[in-house]
Amino acid sequence: MTGPGILWLLQTAAGFSMAGPMFVVGVGFLRDGRLVGGLGFLALGAIALSFPTYLLNRIGGPKTWLRRVVGRVRRDTTDNGAETDSVSERASKDSSLLERLQR
């Protein structure tokens, strides 16, 4: 039986570091009787807790990054300098991280 991986642990730590203060403020609001604010902060904390996992799944994990790098290296060595890239391949190479997230 294997435990969670190091990447899962990093995602969880990042989520807790963002969501922890929101949970504390939400509980404080609820104890003071401010129901709407407390529930709002608890909801934001729940979103922030899962955001690192969502972001990593959206852009791909380390395996995907390695496949992209290896694919580029193999493509470059097989092309031998030939200009055979299509328009879509050029666009994907030139796209920024923000454009990849928007797709």
Residue frames as a rotation matrix with the C-alpha (Angstrom) as fourth column:
MET 1
0.578 0.816 0.000 0.00
0.816 -0.578 0.000 0.00
0.000 0.000 -1.000 0.00
THR 2
-0.529 -0.768 0.362 1.41
0.768 -0.615 -0.181 3.36
0.361 0.182 0.915 -0.99
GLY 3
-0.080 0.438 -0.895 0.66
0.709 -0.606 -0.360 6.64
-0.701 -0.664 -0.262 0.68
PRO 4
0.909 0.417 -0.019 -0.05
0.303 -0.690 -0.657 9.97
-0.287 0.591 -0.753 -0.94
GLY 5
0.263 -0.837 0.479 2.67
0.902 0.037 -0.431 11.37
0.343 0.546 0.765 -3.13
ILE 6
-0.497 -0.577 -0.649 4.82
0.760 -0.650 -0.003 14.38
-0.420 -0.494 0.761 -2.47
LEU 7
-0.884 0.207 0.420 2.89
0.148 -0.728 0.670 16.43
0.444 0.654 0.613 -5.01
TRP 8
0.136 0.978 -0.157 -0.40
0.478 0.074 0.875 15.72
0.868 -0.194 -0.458 -3.23
LEU 9
0.173 -0.153 -0.973 1.20
0.976 -0.105 0.190 16.78
-0.132 -0.983 0.131 0.05
LEU 10
-0.843 -0.520 -0.136 2.43
0.485 -0.845 0.226 20.04
-0.232 0.125 0.965 -1.50
GLN 11
-0.548 0.730 0.409 -1.01
0.162 -0.387 0.908 20.75
0.821 0.564 0.093 -2.97
THR 12
0.378 0.717 -0.586 -2.66
0.716 0.174 0.676 20.15
0.586 -0.675 -0.448 0.39
ALA 13
-0.184 -0.537 -0.823 -0.12
0.909 -0.411 0.065 22.34
-0.373 -0.737 0.564 2.21
ALA 14
-0.958 -0.140 0.250 -0.66
0.245 -0.851 0.465 25.15
0.148 0.507 0.849 -0.29
GLY 15
-0.184 0.973 0.136 -4.42
0.278 -0.082 0.957 24.82
0.943 0.214 -0.256 0.07
PHE 16
0.391 0.304 -0.869 -4.28
0.894 0.096 0.437 24.90
0.216 -0.948 -0.234 3.86
SER 17
-0.567 -0.669 -0.481 -1.95
0.755 -0.655 0.021 27.89
-0.330 -0.352 0.876 3.87
MET 18
-0.877 0.317 0.362 -4.46
-0.017 -0.773 0.634 29.86
0.481 0.550 0.683 1.79
ALA 19
-0.028 0.992 -0.126 -7.64
0.083 0.128 0.988 28.52
0.996 0.018 -0.086 3.38
GLY 20
-0.299 -0.147 -0.943 -6.59
0.871 0.363 -0.332 28.38
0.391 -0.920 0.019 7.03
PRO 21
-0.959 -0.081 -0.273 -6.88
0.202 -0.868 -0.453 32.10
-0.201 -0.490 0.848 7.75
MET 22
-0.609 0.793 -0.026 -10.22
-0.517 -0.373 0.770 32.22
0.601 0.482 0.637 5.94
PHE 23
-0.014 0.588 -0.809 -11.57
0.416 0.739 0.530 29.40
0.909 -0.329 -0.255 8.12
VAL 24
-0.584 -0.269 -0.766 -10.37
0.811 -0.158 -0.563 31.17
0.030 -0.950 0.310 11.28
VAL 25
-0.966 0.251 -0.056 -12.02
-0.252 -0.968 -0.004 34.45
-0.055 0.011 0.998 10.25
GLY 26
-0.374 0.870 -0.320 -15.21
-0.321 0.202 0.925 32.59
0.870 0.449 0.204 9.25
VAL 27
-0.101 0.300 -0.949 -15.45
0.767 0.631 0.118 30.84
0.634 -0.716 -0.293 12.61
GLY 28
-0.831 -0.256 -0.494 -14.79
0.522 -0.666 -0.533 34.15
-0.192 -0.701 0.687 14.36
PHE 29
-0.804 0.594 0.032 -17.60
-0.491 -0.693 0.528 35.79
0.336 0.409 0.849 12.41
LEU 30
-0.112 0.795 -0.596 -19.96
0.066 0.605 0.794 32.92
0.991 0.050 -0.120 13.25
ARG 31
-0.343 -0.072 -0.937 -19.13
0.896 0.276 -0.349 33.16
0.284 -0.958 -0.030 16.96
ASP 32
-0.947 -0.029 -0.319 -19.87
0.137 -0.937 -0.322 36.91
-0.290 -0.349 0.891 16.88
GLY 33
-0.120 0.992 0.048 -23.26
0.374 0.090 -0.923 36.26
-0.920 -0.093 -0.382 15.31
ARG 34
-0.021 0.067 -0.998 -22.45
-0.787 -0.617 -0.025 37.56
-0.617 0.784 0.066 11.83
LEU 35
0.282 0.268 0.921 -23.88
0.057 0.954 -0.294 34.59
-0.958 0.136 0.254 9.94
VAL 36
0.986 0.159 0.052 -23.56
0.062 -0.057 -0.996 35.86
-0.155 0.986 -0.066 6.35
GLY 37
0.487 -0.870 -0.074 -19.94
-0.845 -0.448 -0.292 36.93
0.221 0.205 -0.954 6.73
GLY 38
-0.100 -0.514 0.852 -18.99
-0.718 0.630 0.296 33.74
-0.689 -0.582 -0.432 8.53
LEU 39
0.488 0.347 0.801 -20.57
0.238 0.830 -0.504 31.48
-0.840 0.436 0.322 5.92
GLY 40
0.971 -0.160 -0.176 -19.00
-0.228 -0.416 -0.880 33.57
0.067 0.895 -0.441 3.16
PHE 41
0.152 -0.980 0.126 -15.51
-0.988 -0.152 0.010 33.17
0.009 -0.126 -0.992 4.60
LEU 42
-0.062 -0.131 0.989 -16.05
-0.350 0.931 0.101 29.45
-0.935 -0.340 -0.104 5.15
ALA 43
0.824 0.397 0.404 -17.15
0.243 0.396 -0.885 29.08
-0.512 0.828 0.230 1.52
LEU 44
0.759 -0.618 -0.205 -14.12
-0.589 -0.517 -0.620 31.06
0.277 0.592 -0.757 0.30
GLY 45
-0.055 -0.786 0.616 -11.91
-0.893 0.315 0.321 28.86
-0.446 -0.532 -0.719 2.47
ALA 46
0.308 0.241 0.920 -13.38
0.060 0.960 -0.272 25.72
-0.950 0.139 0.281 0.90
ILE 47
0.998 0.027 0.053 -12.70
0.056 -0.122 -0.991 27.13
-0.020 0.992 -0.123 -2.58
ALA 48
0.460 -0.886 0.049 -9.15
-0.859 -0.459 -0.226 28.14
0.223 0.062 -0.973 -1.64
LEU 49
0.116 -0.390 0.914 -8.50
-0.586 0.716 0.380 24.69
-0.802 -0.579 -0.146 -0.19
SER 50
0.407 0.120 0.905 -9.18
0.450 0.836 -0.314 22.99
-0.795 0.536 0.286 -3.51
PHE 51
0.875 -0.004 -0.485 -7.72
-0.350 -0.696 -0.627 25.69
-0.335 0.718 -0.610 -5.79
PRO 52
-0.116 -0.982 -0.152 -4.12
-0.852 0.020 0.524 24.33
-0.511 0.190 -0.838 -6.01
THR 53
-0.445 0.011 0.895 -5.40
0.178 0.981 0.076 20.89
-0.878 0.194 -0.439 -7.03
TYR 54
0.648 0.738 0.189 -7.75
0.392 -0.110 -0.913 22.41
-0.653 0.666 -0.360 -9.61
LEU 55
0.643 -0.449 -0.620 -4.97
-0.657 -0.740 -0.146 24.58
-0.393 0.501 -0.771 -11.03
LEU 56
-0.432 -0.875 0.220 -2.54
-0.643 0.469 0.606 21.71
-0.633 0.120 -0.765 -11.31
ASN 57
-0.204 0.441 0.874 -5.13
0.471 0.827 -0.308 19.46
-0.859 0.349 -0.376 -12.94
ARG 58
0.785 0.563 -0.260 -6.00
0.099 -0.527 -0.844 22.24
-0.612 0.637 -0.470 -15.37
ILE 59
0.536 -0.652 -0.537 -2.45
-0.838 -0.486 -0.246 22.87
-0.101 0.582 -0.807 -16.59
GLY 60
0.686 -0.266 -0.677 -1.27
-0.074 0.901 -0.428 19.30
0.723 0.344 0.599 -16.10
GLY 61
0.928 -0.347 0.139 1.06
-0.096 0.137 0.986 17.74
-0.361 -0.928 0.094 -13.61
PRO 62
0.116 -0.986 -0.121 4.78
-0.664 -0.167 0.729 17.02
-0.739 -0.005 -0.674 -13.73
LYS 63
-0.226 -0.157 0.961 4.25
0.427 0.871 0.243 13.99
-0.876 0.465 -0.130 -15.95
THR 64
0.720 0.552 0.419 2.51
0.631 -0.272 -0.726 16.17
-0.287 0.788 -0.545 -18.51
TRP 65
0.778 -0.488 -0.395 5.27
-0.481 -0.868 0.125 18.76
-0.404 0.093 -0.910 -18.33
LEU 66
-0.217 -0.899 0.380 7.90
-0.346 0.435 0.832 16.09
-0.913 0.049 -0.405 -18.92
ARG 67
0.071 0.312 0.948 5.94
0.737 0.624 -0.260 14.66
-0.673 0.716 -0.185 -21.85
ARG 68
0.957 0.284 -0.065 5.77
0.183 -0.758 -0.626 18.12
-0.227 0.587 -0.777 -23.42
VAL 69
0.400 -0.884 -0.242 9.51
-0.714 -0.466 0.523 18.66
-0.575 -0.036 -0.817 -23.00
VAL 70
-0.373 -0.528 0.763 10.40
0.030 0.815 0.579 15.21
-0.927 0.239 -0.289 -24.34
GLY 71
0.423 0.619 0.662 7.94
0.719 0.216 -0.661 15.68
-0.552 0.755 -0.354 -27.22
ARG 72
0.926 -0.123 -0.357 9.57
-0.260 -0.894 -0.365 18.98
-0.274 0.431 -0.860 -28.17
VAL 73
-0.017 -0.997 0.073 13.06
-0.663 0.066 0.745 17.49
-0.748 -0.036 -0.663 -28.01
ARG 74
-0.272 -0.033 0.962 12.04
0.421 0.895 0.150 14.50
-0.865 0.445 -0.229 -30.15
ARG 75
0.736 0.615 0.283 10.23
0.539 -0.279 -0.795 16.73
-0.410 0.737 -0.537 -32.62
ASP 76
0.709 -0.534 -0.461 13.24
-0.568 -0.819 0.075 19.02
-0.418 0.209 -0.884 -32.90
THR 77
-0.306 -0.891 0.334 15.62
-0.459 0.446 0.768 16.14
-0.834 0.082 -0.546 -33.54
THR 78
-0.141 0.304 0.942 13.37
0.644 0.751 -0.146 14.53
-0.752 0.586 -0.302 -36.14
ASP 79
0.847 0.506 -0.165 12.73
0.237 -0.637 -0.734 17.78
-0.477 0.582 -0.659 -38.02
ASN 80
-0.023 -0.962 0.272 16.43
0.924 0.083 0.372 18.48
-0.381 0.260 0.888 -38.61
GLY 81
-0.684 -0.287 -0.670 15.70
0.199 -0.958 0.208 22.15
-0.702 0.009 0.713 -38.95
ALA 82
-0.761 0.455 0.463 12.89
0.528 0.018 0.849 21.73
0.378 0.890 -0.253 -41.46
GLU 83
-0.848 0.530 0.021 10.01
-0.487 -0.762 -0.425 24.20
-0.210 -0.371 0.905 -41.26
THR 84
-0.708 0.602 -0.370 7.20
0.172 0.655 0.736 21.66
0.685 0.457 -0.567 -40.99
ASP 85
-0.833 0.414 -0.368 5.36
0.375 -0.067 -0.924 23.17
-0.407 -0.908 -0.100 -38.04
SER 86
-0.201 0.850 0.488 1.73
0.824 -0.123 0.553 23.81
0.530 0.513 -0.675 -38.64
VAL 87
-0.278 0.174 0.945 0.00
-0.188 -0.974 0.124 26.99
0.942 -0.144 0.303 -37.54
SER 88
0.763 0.639 0.099 -1.60
-0.241 0.139 0.960 25.29
0.600 -0.757 0.260 -34.53
GLU 89
0.515 -0.651 -0.557 1.73
0.820 0.563 0.101 23.89
0.248 -0.509 0.824 -33.33
ARG 90
-0.503 -0.692 0.518 3.33
0.525 -0.721 -0.452 27.31
0.686 0.045 0.726 -33.59
ALA 91
0.075 0.625 0.777 0.43
-0.401 -0.694 0.598 28.86
0.913 -0.356 0.198 -31.71
SER 92
0.906 0.263 -0.331 0.71
0.157 0.517 0.842 26.30
0.393 -0.815 0.427 -28.92
LYS 93
0.066 -0.955 -0.289 4.46
0.944 0.154 -0.293 26.92
0.325 -0.253 0.911 -28.64
ASP 94
-0.657 -0.351 0.667 4.02
0.283 -0.935 -0.214 30.69
0.699 0.048 0.714 -28.50
SER 95
0.390 0.895 0.218 1.06
0.068 -0.264 0.962 30.65
0.918 -0.360 -0.164 -26.11
SER 96
-0.512 -0.527 0.678 1.61
-0.595 -0.352 -0.723 31.88
0.620 -0.773 -0.133 -22.62
LEU 97
-0.947 0.132 -0.293 0.57
0.298 0.705 -0.644 30.16
0.122 -0.697 -0.707 -19.41
LEU 98
-0.596 0.763 -0.249 -2.45
-0.310 -0.506 -0.805 32.44
-0.741 -0.402 0.538 -19.11
GLU 99
-0.198 0.520 -0.831 -3.67
-0.976 -0.028 0.214 31.47
0.088 0.854 0.513 -22.58
ARG 100
-0.707 -0.090 -0.702 -3.28
-0.146 0.989 0.020 27.78
0.692 0.116 -0.712 -21.72
LEU 101
-0.906 0.393 -0.156 -5.40
0.245 0.188 -0.951 28.28
-0.345 -0.900 -0.267 -18.60
GLN 102
-0.418 0.783 -0.460 -8.13
-0.669 -0.609 -0.427 30.02
-0.615 0.129 0.778 -20.59
ARG 103
-0.544 0.178 -0.820 -8.52
-0.697 0.448 0.560 27.11
0.467 0.876 -0.119 -23.00
